[in-house]
Amino acid sequence: MTGRARAALALALLVPLALAACGRRGPPVAPERRVPAAVQDLSASVVGEGVRLSWTLPRIRIDRSPVKELRRTEVYRRLETGDGEPPRPAVLSFGGLFGGPSEIAGFERVANIVLAEPQPAEITGNLVTYADAQGLTFGRRYTYVVVAVDAQGRPSPPSNRVTLALAAAPVPPAGVTAEPGDREVRLAWTPPARFEDGSPVEGRLVYNVFRSTTPEGRPPRPINLEPVPTPSYVDVGAQNDTTYYYSVRALLGAGGPTSRLSEVAAATPEDRTPPSQPRGLVAVGAGATVRLAWEPVADADLAGYRVYRSTTPGRGYAPVTPDPQTATTYVDGDVRPGQTYSYVVTAVDRSRRANESVPSPEASVTVR
């Protein structure tokens, strides 16, 4: 290629690129249109770990065709001088445009998040979260952008810029407790008394509560819809017989600096409500047996019934059916002529606790 041709090619790439796609039929597509679209929703907040960033991975290219595979996301940071001027734009270097290592003038790369193994970043669906804690100084202002890179090494344009001042966050809440109930868990904790820089907490603290079904789980969103104004919370969305792991963050006002996660507290809600009392029990002597019958209990979680017998009316009952039975009748063949027997029936549910109802009204019969 002659020098004039190379110059023409460079000019075409700059203002903007206009090379036609090779080896394909149809209208030509400029190479810069094949790169991933820019991230549009980068956001940042101050947390105890540093600065938490979150963004949604692009699923289309600039030409609006789908991105088949993204390989990584690069995170860039710039320390603002505080001279009152608006932040300078973020411009990708030529190396990035030609598939080489990306650079953004005036920014340093602080993370290269490989999507297949994103730790310490976290990916939930299309949402990426990452906490930057490298060399930050309280009271300084920082600007962040991210760049998405596809499987061919082509970087997207820089994302929207976010700028924030790094203020000290509260230390994590302490002494988190979780008290299980019936389809609920009651949480309580001790409010933090100082910030991460050692200064005492001043201002109103609110809280976010996080729940997972694994000890290591870190859900990206709290279970409370609005910040909790007091150091307690009742999780009424829990399911019985499932173990949950809870942690709490403290915030200095809604949207303010956020603490690190507290220690985890575990709880397993369980059904503590017994079934309804069986009614209508009748006992009839039939030769050398006693036949019992009662009305069915309508509880949805009913496991069955237990039958109890005594030779002393009103007390001393012993089970004659240790395991719950599903039928609403029972024949007691272990009886003696001339003896009076008293019976009661209870209902048992299917919960792990096997909750048992109060006994039915007593029914007595004398065997002839």
N, C-alpha and C positions, 0 to 999 in steps of 0.2 A: 504494500500500500504506500502511495506517495505521501509526502509531507502535507500536500494540499488536501488529500483525501482524509488523512488523520485529523487535520484541523477542522474539516467539515463535519467529521463524525463527532468530535468533541463539542462543536457548537450545537449540533443537533441534540446532543444529550443534555446540554445545559438549558436550552430555551424553547420548550422542554424537549426530551428525547422523542425522535420520530422514526426510529428504525422499524421496519416491518418485521413481523414474526416470520421466521423461516420454516420451511418444510410443512406449512399448513395452508389449506385452501381457505378462501374467504377473505374478508377485509383484513389488512395488516393491523397488528396490535403493537403499540409502542411498548418496549420492555418495561418502562417505569409504571405502566398500567397493570403489570402482572404482579407487582409487589403487594404484600398484605396491606389492607386498609389500616389507617392509624387508629390506635386506641382512643376512644372519645370520652371515657368516663373515669379517668384516673382521679382518685381522691386520696386525701392524706389527713391523718389525725395524730395528735400527740398521745402516746401511751407510755406506760412505765418502761417498756422495752426500748423506746426511742420514738420513731415515727412509723406508724402503720400505714402502708399503702395498699390500695385495692383497685382492681380494674377488671374489665371483662375482655377476654381474648377475642380478637376479631375473627370472624368466620368467612369474610369475603375479601377479595382483592379490591384494589382501587377501581378496576374495571367492572366490579360487582359480580364477578364470577366467584365460585366458592373456593376457599383455601382448602386444599386437600390435606395438608398437614403443617402444623406449626412446630418448630423445633425448640425454640427458647424465647425468653423475654429478657431484655437487657434493661437495667434500672440505672438512671443517671441522676446525679445530684450536683447542685451548684450552691455555694455559699454566697448569699447576697451581701453587698457591701454596706447597705443601709444608707446610701447617699441620696435617697428619695427618688431616684430615677426608676421608671418602670422596668421590670425584668426584661432582659434582652431575649430575642427569639432563640429557639433551639433549632439549629440547622445541622442536618446529617452531613458527614464528610463524604468526599468522593470515594474513599475506601468502602464505605457502606453501600454507596450506590452501585459499585461494581462487584459486590458480593464479598468484599474483604471485611476485616474487622471494623465494626462501626465505631465512629467517634462523633461527638457533638462538641463543637467549639465552646470552651468555657465550662464544660461539665466534666465531672469524673464518673466513671462507671463504678457503681458500688455493688452491683449484683448481676450475675449471669445465671438466670434461672432456667435450667434444662427441664422442660415440661415432663419428660419421662421420669425424672427423679428430682422433684422440685424442692426438697428440703434444703434450707429451713422455711421456704415458702410453703403455703398450703393452697391446694386447688380443690374447689368444690364446684362440680359442673364446669361452667365457663368462667367462674370467678376466681381470681388469684389474689391472695393476700400475702404481704411480706412486711416484716418489721426491720427497718434500718436502724442499727444501733452503733454504727462505726464512726468514731471520732466526732460525735456531735457535741455541741456546747450549748448549755442553757443560755437563753437570751438572744441567740443568733437566729437569723432567718435563712431558710433553705428553700430552693426550688427543685422540683422533681419532674422528670419526664420518663416515659418508658418507650421501648421500641420492640415490636414483635418481629421475629425472624422465622421464615418458613423453612421447609426441609431442603430447599435449594440454596439456603444461605442468603436469601434476599430479605433485607430489612424493610419494615414499614416506615413511613414518615414518623417523626417524633409525635408522641401523644400530646394532648392538652397539658399545659403546665399547671402545676399547683405549687403555691408558695405559702409557707407557714412559719411562724415564730415558735421556737422550741422552748416551751415553758415546763417547769418541773411538774410531774404528775404525782398524785397521791401514791403512797405505798399501798400494797394490796390489803383488802379487808382481812381480819384475822378471826380465828375461832369459828369458822363456818360450821353450823350444825344442820342436820337434815332429819326431821322427824316424820316417819312414814305414817300414813293413815289409809283410809279406804278411798282409793283412786285420787289421792292427793299426797303432797309432801310439804311440810312446813319447814321453812328455812329461816335461819337467823345468823347474824354475824356481828362482829365488833367493828365500828367505823374506824378508819385509819386516822391517826392523830398528827401525822407529819407528811411532808412531801419527800420525794426522792432525794432532794438536795439537803434534807435535814431540817428545813424550816417548818414551823408549825402550820397545820391546816387552818386556813382562813377562808371563809365562804361556805356556801351550801353544797354539800355532797349529795349526789344521787347515785343510783346503782343499776347495773345490768347483770342479769342472771343467765348463766349458760348451763345447758343440760346435754348430756351424752349418755349413750348406753355402753360405752367402753371407758375404762379409766384414762386412756390416753386421748380420747376424743376431744377435739377443739372446734365446736360448731362456730361458723362465721357470724351468726346472728344470735342475739339473746332471745330468750323465750318470752320476755316481757315486751309488750308493744310500746310502752312508754317507760322512761326511766323511773325506777322505784325510789320514792322520796324518803323511805325509812329503812333501817337495817334489818328488814324481815320481808319474807315473801312466801305466798302459798301457791304452789304449782298445782292447779286443779286440772291440768291436762295429762296427768300421769295415768298409766294403766297398771292395774294390779298384777302382782307376781312378775314384774319387770324391774331389774335393778338399774337405777339411774345414778349418774355421777354429776354433781353440781359444783360450779365454781362461780365466783362473783368478781366483778370489776367495779371500782369506785370512779366516779367522774366528778370533776369540779364544775357543777352546773351541767345542764343538758348540752352536749356537744363540746365540753371543755376537755382539758387533759385527762387521760384515762389511765388508771393504774394497771399494773400487771394482774394476771389472773391470781385469785386466791388459791390456797390449798383446796383439794377436792374433798367433798363430803358425799358419801354414798347412802342411798336409802332404797328400800324395796317396798312399795305400797302393797297392801294386801286386803282382801275382802274380809271385813270384820262384821258384816251384817248377817245375822242368822236368818234362815227361812221362816216363813209364817208358821204359826202353831197349827198342827193337825187338829181337826174337829170331827165330831160325829162318830167317835169310836163306840162300837158295840161289841159285846162278848156273849157268845151263845154256846152252852154246853151241847155237845153232840156225841153221845156215847162216851167213849174214853178219850175224847179230845175236846178242846175249846177252839171255836172258830171266831176269828176277829175280823172286823171290817171297819173302814173309816173313809172319810171324804178325802179326795186328792188335794194336794197343795199345788197352787198354780205358779209358784216361783220358777222363773226361766232357768235358773242355775241349780235346780234340784237334782241331787244325786240319788236320793232314796230315803228310806225310813228305817228307824230302829224301833224294835218292840221290847218293852221292859215289863217284868212281872214281879209281883210280891205276894207273900202270904199274909202280910200285915197291911191292911188298907192305909194308904197315905204315906207310907215310908218303906224303906228297905228294898227298893227296886233294883233288880239285876237284869242285864241285857240277855235276851234269849235269841237275838239276832245281832251278833257283834258287828257284822258287816252290813252296810245299808242295803235294803232290798227295794226294788222298784215297784212291786205290787202293792195294792192297797188292801190286801187281805193276808191273813196268816192263820195257819192251823197249828195249835200247840198240842202235840201228842204226848208230851212228858208231864202228865198230870195224874193225880191219884183220886179215886172216888172219895167223896165226903169232904174234900178239901176245898176251901174257898180261895180263889185266886183273883188278884186285882192287876189290871194292865194299864199301861200308858204307852203312847207312841210319840216319837219325835221325828222331825224332818232334818235332813243333813244336806248341805250344798256341796258343789264340786270344787270349792276353793282349796288352796293349799292348806288352810287351817281346818278344813272340814267343819265349818260352823254348824252348830246344832241348835235347833229351835227349843223353845220351852216345851215341856211335855203337854200332851193333849189332856183334856179332862179324863178322869179315871173311869174305867169300866170294870165291874166285878161280876163273878159268876161262881156258883158252887157246883162242883162236878158230882153227878148222881151215880 
